[in-house]
């Protein structure tokens, strides 16, 4: 029987996808938090500016580009104390052969990731 990824495993997969994207853009990680519901997930430096990045793994039918505005406002208010910019990175994850089905261990997956959204 195929085993679906847990919420933490989906979150870790999304973190890896976003982390690789940040690295490729030249971000330097100061802090990484991969625990569910601990925000932000990445605190990073780029061009001498501090960035807070909130990562969410999203499953069909939810839209990976839509975030919780109340949560993101709290994080943005916190980030501003450090003169940091705040970003949301939603990663839509689904099964390799059908995005509408859950991700299964040791099988291909599909993703929708449109990069960072500045808050």
N, C-alpha and C positions, 0 to 999 in steps of 0.2 A: 504493500500500500504506500502510495506517495505521501510524503510528510511535508506539510506546509511550513513555511518559515514562521517563526514566532514574531510578535511585534518587535522585540529587541533585535532579532536577526534582520528583519526588514529595515529597521532603523540603522543598524550597522552597515548594511548594504548601501543605503542612501548616503550615509556619512562617507563611505569609501568613494562613491561617485563624486560627491561634492568636494571632498578633500583632494582628489586627483585634479579636478578642475581648478581649484584654488592654487595648487602647486604649479600647474601649467601656466597660470597667470602671474606667477612670481610672488604669491603671498608667503609670508613666513609665519609659521604657527607659534603662538605664545602659549595657548591653552587649547586643549581638546577635551570635550566632555561627551562621551558617547552613551551616558545613562539616559534612559527615557525620561522625559519631562524635566530635565535639567537644562536650563537655557543660559546663554547661547551655547551652541555646540562647538563653534570655533571662535577663538579670539585670535586675530591675525594682524600682522603688520604688513603694509605695502606702501611704498613711497613715503615712509615715515608717518603714515596715518594708521590709526587703530581701527579695526573693523570687527564688528560682532556679527556672526552669521548663525541664523536659526535654520536648522535642517529638519524637514519632515518627510517621512515616507508616507505616500498616499496610495490607496488602492482604489480601483474602479468600484463604483462610478464617481467617486469624489474627484474634483479637479485639483491637480498638483499645483496650479498657479494661484489658488485661493487660500489665503491665510486668515488666522484669527486676529482681527484688528485690535482687540483689547489686549491680548498677550503681547503682540508686537509693539503696541504703544508703551507698555510697561518696560519692555526691553530697550526700546529706543530712549525712553526717559533715563533709564539706568546708563545706557551707552553715552548719552550726552554729558554725564558727569565726568566721563573720561575723554571727552571730545572725540568719541568714536562714531563711525558710521554704522548703521544697522541694515542688515540684509536678510531677506527670506530666500531659502533655497528649497523648493518643493520638488520631490522626486516621485513621479508616478511609477509604480512597479506592478507588473502583471506577469502572468505565465508566458513563456516563450512563444507558444503556438496560439494563445488567445489572451489578449490583454485583460479581458473581463474576468479571467480566472485567477486564483491566488498563485503566488510564487511557490514553487515546490523545491525542496532540497535537491541538489545535484542535477537540476534541469535548467535549461536556458530560461532567461527572463527577458521581458521587454521593458523599456523604460521611456518615460517622457520627462525630460529635464531641460528647461529653458534658461538655465543659468541663474545668476543672482538677481533678485528684485530689490532695489534700494527702497527702504522704508522712510 
